[in-house]
Amino acid sequence: MTCQPLYTLDNLLELHQYLSGEPFTQYQDSLYFDRFLQWKMLERQPITKHGFRQYRVLGKGGFGEVWACQVKATGMMYACKKLEKTHVKRRRGEAMALNEKKILEEVDSRFVVNLAYTYETKHFLCLVLTMMSGGDLKFHIYNVGEPGLDRDRVRLYAAEVCCGLMDLHEKSIIYRDLKPENILLDNSGHIRISDLGLAVKVSKGGTVKGRVGTLGYMAPEVISKKYYGTSADWWGLGCLIYEMTAGHPVFRAQGEHPQHREMENRIQRKQEDYNKKFVKSVKDLCSSLLIKDPEQRLGCGDSGGNAVRSHPFFYTINFRMLEAGLVEAPFQPDPRLVYCGDVQDIEEFSPVKGVSLDERDEEFYSMFNTGSVPISWQKEIIETNCFSELNVFGPMGSRTPDLDQTQKTPETPKRSLLHRFFHRHVRKCSTAGVGNSSPQGPDS
């Protein structure tokens, strides 16, 4: 007995034709459509620095600092990655910054930092990202107790990195820079992949060429400047699991890099590298991920990351619950501690002398500065209960004053949530709906 499809193409076309007729016209005349337009207008409001409270510095990158910040209207906490414009230009980092921004906009994953907003100031380009207050894995491996992590933490972090890589690979994105510094912990002890500046989007099943990444974590095919696909990321996962377990990198010196010595032979010859933390399943997983030939490497077959998740090391992980956010982490960061080095001595990024900005830079800034990312913004509005507070109607489903354009809207209380959203434009927005809102230019 064969199963017949519930809908055929003809059925779907007929349904689309019907819904695009009178039902859609009725929807356009309803208060639900008016409210939808209000939310979309709110989502597309220009974003400036004045919409955020800025707190302490969290760290420093190649182009600027990362600061803790809070959205004034909702109270949501984020990390603001500030890229100093002249530093970006001097180091020709425009393509990398724009690439990271575009890829982050496309990815919505529990295991990859999400982009919520982009905006610019006079001196900085700003990426507002998921708040990860628990520090990076490198700090936890080397600065919290003895070097290395216990097996339960290694297992959870490796499983979550695997899920993050699969989410990226599903969108044909190769990450290419997997290392402990780029894996961040949140306040509940779960991790996300960060820093997608070196990631690249390819055609489905496509490959790329280029020696990109961090020495010591690059796959052999990357170093040899051959074409490669997602295989480079599974090699990186092997390096990460080894380092989390052993408390030191796989390749301690450049002379031990895979371009000089095959990793699988090194593992077989140097049994002293395996201490009591390397149970059989961990050793086998590392060996399977660190095979020099990418065609033989775990994760590089037709089943992709599912082959990695099926490895015996992960038998105790319920991946469905993990993806749903229902697995409790074995370690939760202490909110009273700062899991990073001393950031008090970080010098403030000031403009580079001799680097001037011109019209071509403004064109780049206009592509970067696009405001809210819809999915992240909508999640923020729901999670902070702003949607339930504002998305209300009158008695018996009647129009509220802000939706009734035939009435004059009463003065909104000064400190209401609606006022915080709309600021000084609240009366204009609520009276005229979407059409009459005059956008502000980017913050200078």
Secondary structure, DSSP 8 states (H G I E B T S, - for coil): -----SS-HHHHHHHHHHHTTHHHHHHHTSHHHHHHHHHHHHHTS---GGGEEEEEEEEE-SS-EEEEEEETTT--EEEEEEEEHHHHHHTT-HHHHHHHHHHHHH---TTB--EEEEEE-SSEEEEEEE--TT-BHHHHHHHSSSSS--HHHHHHHHHHHHHHHHHHHHTTEE----SGGGEEE-TTS-EEE---TT-EE-STT--B----S-TTT--HHHHTT--B-THHHHHHHHHHHHHHHHSS-S-SSGGGSTTTS-HHHHHHH-GGG--TT--HHHHHHHHHHS-SSTTTSTT-STTTHHHHHTSGGGTT--HHHHHTT----S----TTS--SS--TT-------TT----HHHHHHHHHH--EE-HHHHHHHHHHTTHHHHH----GGG---TTT-TTS------TTSHHHHHHGGGHHHHHHHTTTT--------
